[in-house]
Amino acid sequence: MQMNTPPVLYESRGSIGWITLNRPEVLNAINPAMLHGLLKILDEASKDSSTRVLILTGSGRAFSAGGDIKAMQAMDEPTFSETIHLYMRLSQAMRDLDQPVIAAVNGYALAGGFELMLLCDIRIAAASAKFGLPDTIIGLSPTSGMTWLLPRIVGLGHAMHLTLEGNMIDAQKAERIGLVTGVVEDDALHKTVEKLAATIGSFPEVGVTNTKRGFYSALESTSKAAMKSEEKRELECFQFEDTRKAFAAFLARKKK
């Protein structure tokens, strides 16, 4: 008897956790089972102190082509509402996670897949990647907090243009507008992202965690409140032994 393949895979490689969307036969279209799988993995990762950085990618030819329209078409209104609520829970879970999440964007990142990619803290794309928010084309509007997050990443003009026109853009334009922070050759994507994750994961944990918390907190606060928060977090970082060790290692390198 053939076993059902899980819609999301998780693999721990030392201090790095690899999350792979795993419905390649439908370009990793997102259904409720995948959303539940992602929420479960994030919850477990949040409790694992050995996992310092997470990487999110897709199997096959796509990161994710978005929500499973066939499944959505068959939903009644309560089921559709529950599914959208899962997207919202996932958005908050990724924001609340102490570990940074890096998106390794291969192939298509569209609609819900675009939203999932944007929820990651850093986004690196393969040169062949394609991006788009075609929600309006099918009579929907963005979810997962996109109306709040996307303008803060690419600016209101690009956010409105991407969403209202609904067309795809390539990786090169995505990098120009700040949607992704790097573009690499397709066959170098995983190696590049894993190297970046290993670098971040080698730093004192308190500094990395407080950096992520600080940036997201500041997005919703005044400059005065942000500076007060920065002062508190910096003093917290200073108290940790790993920070003192990093000071000593830095000075040792400078003497060479």
VEXVO-780253 format. One record per residue (C-alpha): residue number from 1; residue in three letters; chain; x, y, z. Coordinates in nm, 2 decimals. Layout:
! VEXVO-780253
site num->NUM, residuo->ALA, cadena->A, x->X, y->Y, z->Z
...
! end
This chain:
! VEXVO-780253
site num->1, residuo->MET, cadena->A, x->0.00, y->0.00, z->0.00
site num->2, residuo->GLN, cadena->A, x->0.14, y->0.34, z->-0.10
site num->3, residuo->MET, cadena->A, x->0.19, y->0.58, z->0.19
site num->4, residuo->ASN, cadena->A, x->0.06, y->0.94, z->0.17
site num->5, residuo->THR, cadena->A, x->0.35, y->1.18, z->0.11
site num->6, residuo->PRO, cadena->A, x->0.36, y->1.46, z->0.37
site num->7, residuo->PRO, cadena->A, x->0.29, y->1.81, z->0.22
site num->8, residuo->VAL, cadena->A, x->0.58, y->1.96, z->0.41
site num->9, residuo->LEU, cadena->A, x->0.92, y->1.80, z->0.49
site num->10, residuo->TYR, cadena->A, x->1.15, y->1.90, z->0.77
site num->11, residuo->GLU, cadena->A, x->1.52, y->1.81, z->0.80
site num->12, residuo->SER, cadena->A, x->1.76, y->1.92, z->1.07
site num->13, residuo->ARG, cadena->A, x->2.12, y->1.97, z->0.95
site num->14, residuo->GLY, cadena->A, x->2.32, y->2.07, z->1.25
site num->15, residuo->SER, cadena->A, x->2.20, y->2.42, z->1.35
site num->16, residuo->ILE, cadena->A, x->2.00, y->2.47, z->1.04
site num->17, residuo->GLY, cadena->A, x->1.64, y->2.34, z->0.98
site num->18, residuo->TRP, cadena->A, x->1.53, y->2.29, z->0.62
site num->19, residuo->ILE, cadena->A, x->1.16, y->2.32, z->0.55
site num->20, residuo->THR, cadena->A, x->1.05, y->2.19, z->0.21
site num->21, residuo->LEU, cadena->A, x->0.71, y->2.24, z->0.06
site num->22, residuo->ASN, cadena->A, x->0.64, y->1.90, z->-0.09
site num->23, residuo->ARG, cadena->A, x->0.35, y->1.89, z->-0.34
site num->24, residuo->PRO, cadena->A, x->0.56, y->1.91, z->-0.66
site num->25, residuo->GLU, cadena->A, x->0.30, y->1.75, z->-0.87
site num->26, residuo->VAL, cadena->A, x->0.08, y->2.07, z->-0.83
site num->27, residuo->LEU, cadena->A, x->0.37, y->2.32, z->-0.80
site num->28, residuo->ASN, cadena->A, x->0.35, y->2.31, z->-0.42
site num->29, residuo->ALA, cadena->A, x->0.00, y->2.46, z->-0.42
site num->30, residuo->ILE, cadena->A, x->-0.10, y->2.54, z->-0.06
site num->31, residuo->ASN, cadena->A, x->-0.38, y->2.35, z->0.09
site num->32, residuo->PRO, cadena->A, x->-0.50, y->2.33, z->0.46
site num->33, residuo->ALA, cadena->A, x->-0.28, y->2.02, z->0.52
site num->34, residuo->MET, cadena->A, x->0.03, y->2.21, z->0.41
site num->35, residuo->LEU, cadena->A, x->-0.06, y->2.51, z->0.64
site num->36, residuo->HIS, cadena->A, x->-0.12, y->2.28, z->0.93
site num->37, residuo->GLY, cadena->A, x->0.22, y->2.11, z->0.86
site num->38, residuo->LEU, cadena->A, x->0.40, y->2.44, z->0.85
site num->39, residuo->LEU, cadena->A, x->0.24, y->2.55, z->1.18
site num->40, residuo->LYS, cadena->A, x->0.35, y->2.23, z->1.34
site num->41, residuo->ILE, cadena->A, x->0.71, y->2.25, z->1.22
site num->42, residuo->LEU, cadena->A, x->0.74, y->2.62, z->1.33
site num->43, residuo->ASP, cadena->A, x->0.60, y->2.53, z->1.67
site num->44, residuo->GLU, cadena->A, x->0.85, y->2.25, z->1.72
site num->45, residuo->ALA, cadena->A, x->1.14, y->2.46, z->1.58
site num->46, residuo->SER, cadena->A, x->1.05, y->2.74, z->1.83
site num->47, residuo->LYS, cadena->A, x->1.12, y->2.50, z->2.11
site num->48, residuo->ASP, cadena->A, x->1.44, y->2.36, z->1.97
site num->49, residuo->SER, cadena->A, x->1.74, y->2.56, z->2.10
site num->50, residuo->SER, cadena->A, x->1.98, y->2.37, z->1.87
site num->51, residuo->THR, cadena->A, x->1.81, y->2.51, z->1.56
site num->52, residuo->ARG, cadena->A, x->1.95, y->2.85, z->1.50
site num->53, residuo->VAL, cadena->A, x->1.82, y->2.93, z->1.15
site num->54, residuo->LEU, cadena->A, x->1.54, y->2.80, z->0.93
site num->55, residuo->ILE, cadena->A, x->1.54, y->2.77, z->0.55
site num->56, residuo->LEU, cadena->A, x->1.22, y->2.75, z->0.35
site num->57, residuo->THR, cadena->A, x->1.21, y->2.62, z->-0.01
site num->58, residuo->GLY, cadena->A, x->1.00, y->2.42, z->-0.25
site num->59, residuo->SER, cadena->A, x->1.05, y->2.08, z->-0.41
site num->60, residuo->GLY, cadena->A, x->1.05, y->2.04, z->-0.79
site num->61, residuo->ARG, cadena->A, x->0.99, y->2.33, z->-1.02
site num->62, residuo->ALA, cadena->A, x->0.84, y->2.58, z->-0.78
site num->63, residuo->PHE, cadena->A, x->0.86, y->2.74, z->-0.44
site num->64, residuo->SER, cadena->A, x->0.48, y->2.76, z->-0.44
site num->65, residuo->ALA, cadena->A, x->0.24, y->2.85, z->-0.71
site num->66, residuo->GLY, cadena->A, x->-0.01, y->2.97, z->-0.44
site num->67, residuo->GLY, cadena->A, x->-0.33, y->2.85, z->-0.29
site num->68, residuo->ASP, cadena->A, x->-0.48, y->2.53, z->-0.43
site num->69, residuo->ILE, cadena->A, x->-0.76, y->2.68, z->-0.64
site num->70, residuo->LYS, cadena->A, x->-0.92, y->2.34, z->-0.71
site num->71, residuo->ALA, cadena->A, x->-0.95, y->2.28, z->-0.34
site num->72, residuo->MET, cadena->A, x->-1.07, y->2.63, z->-0.27
site num->73, residuo->GLN, cadena->A, x->-1.34, y->2.61, z->-0.54
site num->74, residuo->ALA, cadena->A, x->-1.49, y->2.31, z->-0.36
site num->75, residuo->MET, cadena->A, x->-1.50, y->2.48, z->-0.02
site num->76, residuo->ASP, cadena->A, x->-1.80, y->2.62, z->0.15
site num->77, residuo->GLU, cadena->A, x->-1.78, y->2.96, z->0.32
site num->78, residuo->PRO, cadena->A, x->-1.70, y->2.84, z->0.67
site num->79, residuo->THR, cadena->A, x->-1.42, y->2.61, z->0.53
site num->80, residuo->PHE, cadena->A, x->-1.28, y->2.89, z->0.33
site num->81, residuo->SER, cadena->A, x->-1.28, y->3.12, z->0.63
site num->82, residuo->GLU, cadena->A, x->-1.10, y->2.86, z->0.84
site num->83, residuo->THR, cadena->A, x->-0.83, y->2.83, z->0.56
site num->84, residuo->ILE, cadena->A, x->-0.77, y->3.20, z->0.55
site num->85, residuo->HIS, cadena->A, x->-0.74, y->3.20, z->0.93
site num->86, residuo->LEU, cadena->A, x->-0.47, y->2.94, z->0.90
site num->87, residuo->TYR, cadena->A, x->-0.28, y->3.18, z->0.67
site num->88, residuo->MET, cadena->A, x->-0.31, y->3.45, z->0.93
site num->89, residuo->ARG, cadena->A, x->-0.19, y->3.22, z->1.21
site num->90, residuo->LEU, cadena->A, x->0.11, y->3.12, z->1.00
site num->91, residuo->SER, cadena->A, x->0.20, y->3.48, z->0.93
site num->92, residuo->GLN, cadena->A, x->0.20, y->3.56, z->1.31
site num->93, residuo->ALA, cadena->A, x->0.39, y->3.24, z->1.39
site num->94, residuo->MET, cadena->A, x->0.67, y->3.33, z->1.15
site num->95, residuo->ARG, cadena->A, x->0.68, y->3.68, z->1.30
site num->96, residuo->ASP, cadena->A, x->0.69, y->3.55, z->1.65
site num->97, residuo->LEU, cadena->A, x->0.97, y->3.29, z->1.58
site num->98, residuo->ASP, cadena->A, x->1.30, y->3.38, z->1.74
site num->99, residuo->GLN, cadena->A, x->1.50, y->3.21, z->1.46
site num->100, residuo->PRO, cadena->A, x->1.55, y->3.39, z->1.13
site num->101, residuo->VAL, cadena->A, x->1.38, y->3.23, z->0.83
site num->102, residuo->ILE, cadena->A, x->1.55, y->3.24, z->0.49
site num->103, residuo->ALA, cadena->A, x->1.35, y->3.18, z->0.18
site num->104, residuo->ALA, cadena->A, x->1.54, y->2.99, z->-0.10
site num->105, residuo->VAL, cadena->A, x->1.30, y->3.08, z->-0.38
site num->106, residuo->ASN, cadena->A, x->1.31, y->2.83, z->-0.67
site num->107, residuo->GLY, cadena->A, x->1.08, y->2.86, z->-0.96
site num->108, residuo->TYR, cadena->A, x->0.74, y->3.02, z->-0.91
site num->109, residuo->ALA, cadena->A, x->0.64, y->3.22, z->-0.60
site num->110, residuo->LEU, cadena->A, x->0.28, y->3.32, z->-0.67
site num->111, residuo->ALA, cadena->A, x->-0.02, y->3.43, z->-0.47
site num->112, residuo->GLY, cadena->A, x->-0.01, y->3.24, z->-0.14
site num->113, residuo->GLY, cadena->A, x->0.34, y->3.12, z->-0.23
site num->114, residuo->PHE, cadena->A, x->0.44, y->3.49, z->-0.28
site num->115, residuo->GLU, cadena->A, x->0.29, y->3.57, z->0.06
site num->116, residuo->LEU, cadena->A, x->0.47, y->3.28, z->0.23
site num->117, residuo->MET, cadena->A, x->0.80, y->3.38, z->0.07
site num->118, residuo->LEU, cadena->A, x->0.75, y->3.74, z->0.19
site num->119, residuo->LEU, cadena->A, x->0.70, y->3.63, z->0.55
site num->120, residuo->CYS, cadena->A, x->1.06, y->3.50, z->0.56
site num->121, residuo->ASP, cadena->A, x->1.31, y->3.74, z->0.70
site num->122, residuo->ILE, cadena->A, x->1.56, y->3.71, z->0.41
site num->123, residuo->ARG, cadena->A, x->1.48, y->3.61, z->0.05
site num->124, residuo->ILE, cadena->A, x->1.73, y->3.47, z->-0.19
site num->125, residuo->ALA, cadena->A, x->1.61, y->3.38, z->-0.54
site num->126, residuo->ALA, cadena->A, x->1.73, y->3.15, z->-0.82
site num->127, residuo->ALA, cadena->A, x->1.78, y->3.34, z->-1.14
site num->128, residuo->SER, cadena->A, x->1.49, y->3.16, z->-1.30
site num->129, residuo->ALA, cadena->A, x->1.24, y->3.24, z->-1.02
site num->130, residuo->LYS, cadena->A, x->0.92, y->3.42, z->-1.10
site num->131, residuo->PHE, cadena->A, x->0.71, y->3.63, z->-0.86
site num->132, residuo->GLY, cadena->A, x->0.35, y->3.75, z->-0.87
site num->133, residuo->LEU, cadena->A, x->0.03, y->3.84, z->-0.67
site num->134, residuo->PRO, cadena->A, x->-0.25, y->3.75, z->-0.91
site num->135, residuo->ASP, cadena->A, x->-0.52, y->3.76, z->-0.64
site num->136, residuo->THR, cadena->A, x->-0.72, y->4.04, z->-0.81
site num->137, residuo->ILE, cadena->A, x->-0.73, y->3.84, z->-1.14
site num->138, residuo->ILE, cadena->A, x->-0.94, y->3.58, z->-0.97
site num->139, residuo->GLY, cadena->A, x->-1.14, y->3.82, z->-0.76
site num->140, residuo->LEU, cadena->A, x->-0.95, y->3.79, z->-0.43
site num->141, residuo->SER, cadena->A, x->-0.73, y->4.02, z->-0.23
site num->142, residuo->PRO, cadena->A, x->-0.40, y->3.96, z->-0.04
site num->143, residuo->THR, cadena->A, x->-0.39, y->3.79, z->0.29
site num->144, residuo->SER, cadena->A, x->-0.12, y->3.69, z->0.54
site num->145, residuo->GLY, cadena->A, x->-0.07, y->4.05, z->0.64
site num->146, residuo->MET, cadena->A, x->0.05, y->4.15, z->0.29
site num->147, residuo->THR, cadena->A, x->-0.13, y->4.49, z->0.29
site num->148, residuo->TRP, cadena->A, x->0.09, y->4.58, z->0.59
site num->149, residuo->LEU, cadena->A, x->0.41, y->4.41, z->0.50
site num->150, residuo->LEU, cadena->A, x->0.46, y->4.44, z->0.13
site num->151, residuo->PRO, cadena->A, x->0.45, y->4.83, z->0.12
site num->152, residuo->ARG, cadena->A, x->0.72, y->4.83, z->0.39
site num->153, residuo->ILE, cadena->A, x->0.95, y->4.61, z->0.18
site num->154, residuo->VAL, cadena->A, x->0.90, y->4.75, z->-0.17
site num->155, residuo->GLY, cadena->A, x->0.71, y->5.07, z->-0.11
site num->156, residuo->LEU, cadena->A, x->0.34, y->5.15, z->-0.17
site num->157, residuo->GLY, cadena->A, x->0.38, y->5.21, z->-0.54
site num->158, residuo->HIS, cadena->A, x->0.53, y->4.88, z->-0.62
site num->159, residuo->ALA, cadena->A, x->0.30, y->4.70, z->-0.38
site num->160, residuo->MET, cadena->A, x->-0.01, y->4.84, z->-0.55
site num->161, residuo->HIS, cadena->A, x->0.13, y->4.78, z->-0.90
site num->162, residuo->LEU, cadena->A, x->0.22, y->4.42, z->-0.83
site num->163, residuo->THR, cadena->A, x->-0.11, y->4.35, z->-0.67
site num->164, residuo->LEU, cadena->A, x->-0.35, y->4.53, z->-0.90
site num->165, residuo->GLU, cadena->A, x->-0.19, y->4.44, z->-1.23
site num->166, residuo->GLY, cadena->A, x->-0.13, y->4.08, z->-1.12
site num->167, residuo->ASN, cadena->A, x->0.15, y->4.01, z->-1.36
site num->168, residuo->MET, cadena->A, x->0.46, y->3.81, z->-1.29
site num->169, residuo->ILE, cadena->A, x->0.80, y->3.97, z->-1.25
site num->170, residuo->ASP, cadena->A, x->1.14, y->3.80, z->-1.29
site num->171, residuo->ALA, cadena->A, x->1.41, y->3.76, z->-1.02
site num->172, residuo->GLN, cadena->A, x->1.62, y->4.05, z->-1.16
site num->173, residuo->LYS, cadena->A, x->1.33, y->4.30, z->-1.12
site num->174, residuo->ALA, cadena->A, x->1.24, y->4.15, z->-0.78
site num->175, residuo->GLU, cadena->A, x->1.60, y->4.23, z->-0.66
site num->176, residuo->ARG, cadena->A, x->1.58, y->4.58, z->-0.81
site num->177, residuo->ILE, cadena->A, x->1.27, y->4.67, z->-0.61
site num->178, residuo->GLY, cadena->A, x->1.40, y->4.50, z->-0.29
site num->179, residuo->LEU, cadena->A, x->1.16, y->4.21, z->-0.29
site num->180, residuo->VAL, cadena->A, x->1.45, y->3.97, z->-0.27
site num->181, residuo->THR, cadena->A, x->1.80, y->4.05, z->-0.14
site num->182, residuo->GLY, cadena->A, x->2.00, y->3.83, z->-0.37
site num->183, residuo->VAL, cadena->A, x->1.98, y->3.64, z->-0.70
site num->184, residuo->VAL, cadena->A, x->2.21, y->3.35, z->-0.77
site num->185, residuo->GLU, cadena->A, x->2.23, y->3.09, z->-1.05
site num->186, residuo->ASP, cadena->A, x->1.98, y->2.81, z->-1.01
site num->187, residuo->ASP, cadena->A, x->2.23, y->2.54, z->-0.92
site num->188, residuo->ALA, cadena->A, x->2.39, y->2.76, z->-0.66
site num->189, residuo->LEU, cadena->A, x->2.08, y->2.84, z->-0.47
site num->190, residuo->HIS, cadena->A, x->2.08, y->2.59, z->-0.19
site num->191, residuo->LYS, cadena->A, x->2.46, y->2.61, z->-0.13
site num->192, residuo->THR, cadena->A, x->2.44, y->2.99, z->-0.11
site num->193, residuo->VAL, cadena->A, x->2.15, y->2.99, z->0.13
site num->194, residuo->GLU, cadena->A, x->2.30, y->2.72, z->0.35
site num->195, residuo->LYS, cadena->A, x->2.62, y->2.92, z->0.37
site num->196, residuo->LEU, cadena->A, x->2.43, y->3.23, z->0.47
site num->197, residuo->ALA, cadena->A, x->2.23, y->3.04, z->0.73
site num->198, residuo->ALA, cadena->A, x->2.55, y->2.88, z->0.87
site num->199, residuo->THR, cadena->A, x->2.71, y->3.23, z->0.90
site num->200, residuo->ILE, cadena->A, x->2.41, y->3.37, z->1.09
site num->201, residuo->GLY, cadena->A, x->2.38, y->3.06, z->1.30
site num->202, residuo->SER, cadena->A, x->2.74, y->3.10, z->1.41
site num->203, residuo->PHE, cadena->A, x->2.67, y->3.44, z->1.58
site num->204, residuo->PRO, cadena->A, x->2.57, y->3.47, z->1.95
site num->205, residuo->GLU, cadena->A, x->2.21, y->3.37, z->1.96
site num->206, residuo->VAL, cadena->A, x->2.09, y->3.66, z->2.17
site num->207, residuo->GLY, cadena->A, x->2.21, y->3.92, z->1.92
site num->208, residuo->VAL, cadena->A, x->2.04, y->3.75, z->1.63
site num->209, residuo->THR, cadena->A, x->1.71, y->3.70, z->1.82
site num->210, residuo->ASN, cadena->A, x->1.71, y->4.06, z->1.95
site num->211, residuo->THR, cadena->A, x->1.79, y->4.19, z->1.60
site num->212, residuo->LYS, cadena->A, x->1.48, y->4.01, z->1.45
site num->213, residuo->ARG, cadena->A, x->1.26, y->4.11, z->1.74
site num->214, residuo->GLY, cadena->A, x->1.38, y->4.47, z->1.73
site num->215, residuo->PHE, cadena->A, x->1.32, y->4.53, z->1.36
site num->216, residuo->TYR, cadena->A, x->0.97, y->4.39, z->1.36
site num->217, residuo->SER, cadena->A, x->0.88, y->4.58, z->1.68
site num->218, residuo->ALA, cadena->A, x->1.01, y->4.90, z->1.54
site num->219, residuo->LEU, cadena->A, x->0.79, y->4.87, z->1.23
site num->220, residuo->GLU, cadena->A, x->0.49, y->4.93, z->1.46
site num->221, residuo->SER, cadena->A, x->0.63, y->5.19, z->1.69
site num->222, residuo->THR, cadena->A, x->0.76, y->5.55, z->1.70
site num->223, residuo->SER, cadena->A, x->1.13, y->5.63, z->1.66
site num->224, residuo->LYS, cadena->A, x->1.14, y->5.73, z->2.03
site num->225, residuo->ALA, cadena->A, x->0.99, y->5.39, z->2.13
site num->226, residuo->ALA, cadena->A, x->1.22, y->5.21, z->1.90
site num->227, residuo->MET, cadena->A, x->1.53, y->5.37, z->2.05
site num->228, residuo->LYS, cadena->A, x->1.42, y->5.29, z->2.40
site num->229, residuo->SER, cadena->A, x->1.37, y->4.93, z->2.29
site num->230, residuo->GLU, cadena->A, x->1.71, y->4.92, z->2.12
site num->231, residuo->GLU, cadena->A, x->1.88, y->5.04, z->2.45
site num->232, residuo->LYS, cadena->A, x->1.70, y->4.77, z->2.65
site num->233, residuo->ARG, cadena->A, x->1.79, y->4.49, z->2.40
site num->234, residuo->GLU, cadena->A, x->2.15, y->4.60, z->2.37
site num->235, residuo->LEU, cadena->A, x->2.20, y->4.59, z->2.74
site num->236, residuo->GLU, cadena->A, x->2.04, y->4.24, z->2.74
site num->237, residuo->CYS, cadena->A, x->2.28, y->4.13, z->2.47
site num->238, residuo->PHE, cadena->A, x->2.58, y->4.26, z->2.67
site num->239, residuo->GLN, cadena->A, x->2.49, y->4.04, z->2.97
site num->240, residuo->PHE, cadena->A, x->2.53, y->3.71, z->2.78
site num->241, residuo->GLU, cadena->A, x->2.85, y->3.51, z->2.80
site num->242, residuo->ASP, cadena->A, x->2.84, y->3.43, z->2.43
site num->243, residuo->THR, cadena->A, x->2.86, y->3.81, z->2.36
site num->244, residuo->ARG, cadena->A, x->3.17, y->3.84, z->2.57
site num->245, residuo->LYS, cadena->A, x->3.33, y->3.55, z->2.39
site num->246, residuo->ALA, cadena->A, x->3.25, y->3.71, z->2.06
site num->247, residuo->PHE, cadena->A, x->3.42, y->4.03, z->2.18
site num->248, residuo->ALA, cadena->A, x->3.73, y->3.83, z->2.26
site num->249, residuo->ALA, cadena->A, x->3.73, y->3.64, z->1.93
site num->250, residuo->PHE, cadena->A, x->3.69, y->3.97, z->1.74
site num->251, residuo->LEU, cadena->A, x->3.99, y->4.13, z->1.92
site num->252, residuo->ALA, cadena->A, x->4.20, y->3.81, z->1.86
site num->253, residuo->ARG, cadena->A, x->4.13, y->3.83, z->1.49
site num->254, residuo->LYS, cadena->A, x->4.23, y->4.20, z->1.48
site num->255, residuo->LYS, cadena->A, x->4.57, y->4.12, z->1.64
site num->256, residuo->LYS, cadena->A, x->4.66, y->3.88, z->1.36
! end
